[in-house]
Amino acid sequence: MGKLLTCLGSILFVVLPPLTEVASAADQTKDDDRLRNCGTVLKEILDVPDNIPQDLLDKADCVVVFPSVLKAAFIVGGSYGRGAMSCRKGEDFRGPWGAPTMMALEGGSFGFQIGGQATDFVLLVMNESGARGILATKVKLGGDASVAAGPVGRDASADTDATLRSEILSYSRARGLFAGVSLEGSTIRPDNADNRRVYGKKIPARDIVLSGRVTVPPAAEQLISTLDAKTPRHKT
């Protein structure tokens, strides 16, 4: 028995490291795919002039993209998604767009979803208070940070009461239809484990997006280049 246990231990010692490396590589691939999907979703949405009003996009301090969020059919109203957020660099959020932090979206009820229909979400973070809160910790939308369905259309007014009061404006795209949608009750937070894989070391989300010292990962180049092209300057 002792020899058998020793033999099994030796086998595990040899086999486990390669398996760990394979799992790590798979996770890295998922992170890269997620960043590429964020870039694709954002470009597709912003290429349609009647989706997000340009005036609001220009005023946003940060943009969060969650591609293909799925509703869990076995949990009423429960949803979970992963995406990325980029903010304008600098302490005043007025610089060019910075490297993205990975993000997680959890909970909440997206009532219009049917079954396992995947939905893309884009969130505009409209002020420094909302941006700093999200970068620091888990934030409950509608509780810790005010959120409203964003207005849609080229001529949509950015001066409505809901727009002026809200720290975050949220949009969705499902089955080709694009609309503003409320995400009250959901939570968003930096995905620190994914950030560590993407950047190769532990870096606070705030430092990733604001410091200007973190290089944009190759998989996120479309996401950042789309933001640079569509909204190069911050409109105060």
N, C-alpha and C positions, 0 to 999 in steps of 0.2 A: 504493500500500500504506500509505504514511504517513497519507494522508487517511482511509483505511478504518479504521485503528487509532484515529485521533483520533475518528472518528465513533462507533465502538464504545465507546470510553472515555466519551464524552459520554452515550451512551445508558445505560451502566451507572451513571454518576454520578446520572442522573435517576431510574432505576428502582430501584436498590438500597435507598435509604432507605425508600420506601413498603413494599417487601417486608419489610424488617427490622421495620418497625412492625407489619405484619400478623402476622408470626411471633411478635413479642413479645406482641401482644394475644391470640393463640391460646394461648400458654403461660400467660398470666394467667388465661384462661378455664379451662384445665385445672387450675390451682392452686385456683381457686375451687370448681370441681366436686369436687375431691378433698376439700376442707374440708367441703363440704356432705355428701358421701358419708360422711365420718367421723362427722359428727353424726347422720346417719340410722341408720348401723349401730349406733352406741353406744346410741342411744335404743331401737332395736328390741330389742337384747340386754338392756339394763337394765330394760326394761318387763316382762320375763319373770322372775318372782321366783325360779324354780328354776334360773337360769343361774349368775351370779356371786354368791357369798355376800355379803350386805350387810356382814358383819363385816370381810371382806377389803377390800372397796371402801372402807370407812371408814378403813382403816389405810394405804391406798396413798398414797405421796407423789406419784406421777405415773401417768397412764394414757396408753397408746399405742394408736392404732387404725390398722390397715392394712386398708382395704376392698378386696375383690376382688383378692387376691394370686393371680397365675397361675403355675402350674408350667410351665417351658419344656420342651416335650416332647422337644426335640433335645439337651437336656443332662440326664443322669441326675441326678435329685434337685435340679436347679437351680431356684431360684425368685427372683422379684423383685417387690417391691411398694413403693408409696409411700403415706404416710399422715401423721399428725400426732400430736404429744404435748403434753399440757398437764400442768403441775405446780402444786401449791399454792405460792402466792407466798411470798416471804420466805426469809431465809437458813436458817431451821429447817424449811422446807416445812410450815408449819402454817397458812398463810393461805388465803384464797379461791383458786379456780382462776384461773390466769393465761392470757395469750394463748398460743396454740399455736406450737410450732416444727414446721416440716415435717420429716418423717423418711423414711429409706429403709431397706428390709429387703432383704438380699441373701444368696444362697447357701443352704446347708442342704438337708436332705432332709425333706420333709413327706410321708412314705411313704403316707399314706392317700389322698392326692389321686389322682384318676383322670384321665388325659389332660389336657385344658385346663380342668378344673373350677376355677372361681374360689372362693377361700376367704377369709372375713373373719377377721382376727386381732385380738384385744384382749390387751394386755400390761399387767399391774399391776406397777409398780415400787415395791417395798415398803420401801426404806430410802434414806437420803441417799447412801450410798456408790454404790449402783446408779444413782441419779438423776444425781449429779455426773459419773460416768463416761460415761454416755450423752450428756450435754449437752456434754462436752468433746471427744469424738473417736469414732471407730468402735470399737464394742465387739463382741467375739465372745461369743455366748451359750454358756454352758457352759465358757468359758475365762476371759475377762476378767470376766465377771459370771455368777454361778450362776443357773440357770433351771430351773423345774420345771413340769410340767403342773398347772394350778390345779384345786383341788377344785371340784365343781359341786353345786349344790342348796341349797335354803333352809337345811337343817340340816347341811350339810357342815361338818366340823370344820376350823377354821383353825389348829389346834394340832398338826398332824401334823409329823413330823420334816422332811419335804421342804418344807413350807410355812414352817416356822420358819427353816430354813437358807437358803432361796433369796432372792436379791435381786429376782428377777423371776418372776412367775407368768404363764403363757401359756394362752390359750384360742383356740378356733377355731370357726367356724360354716360348714358346707358342706352344701348341699342340705337346709337346714332343720334339720340336726342340730348341736347345740352340745355341746362337750366340752373338757376340758383337754387340751393337747397340748404335747409337748416340742419346742422349737425349737433344741436344741443343734446347734452348728455353723453357725448363721446369724449374720449380723452386722447390727447396726442402727447408724445414724449420723444426725446432723442433716443435712438436705439444704439446704446453705447457698445454693445457686443459687436454689432455690425460695423460700427465706426472703427473699432480696433482692428477688425479684419481688413477693412478697406484701406486704412492708413498705416497698418503695420505696427501700431503702438497705441497706447491709451492717450487720447487727446480730448479734452472737454469740448462739447459741441460748440460752445461759445467761441473758443479759440479757433476751431475749424473754420467757421463762417466769417468771423470778424477780423482775425489777426492779420490776414494778408500774407501769412508765412506758410500756409498749407497749399500745396500744389493740387490743382484739380485733377482727379483720377481720369485716365483715358476714357473709361466707360461713361463719365459724366460730361464729356466735352460737348455733346449735343445739347444737353440741358442748359449749360452755362452759355454756350454760344447763341442759343435761341433767346435767352433773356437779354444778352448783350445786344442782339440785333433788334429785338422788338421793343425794348425799353432801356436804351443806353444811359439815359439821365433820369435822376430822381426829380419829380415835380413836387415842390413843397406847397 
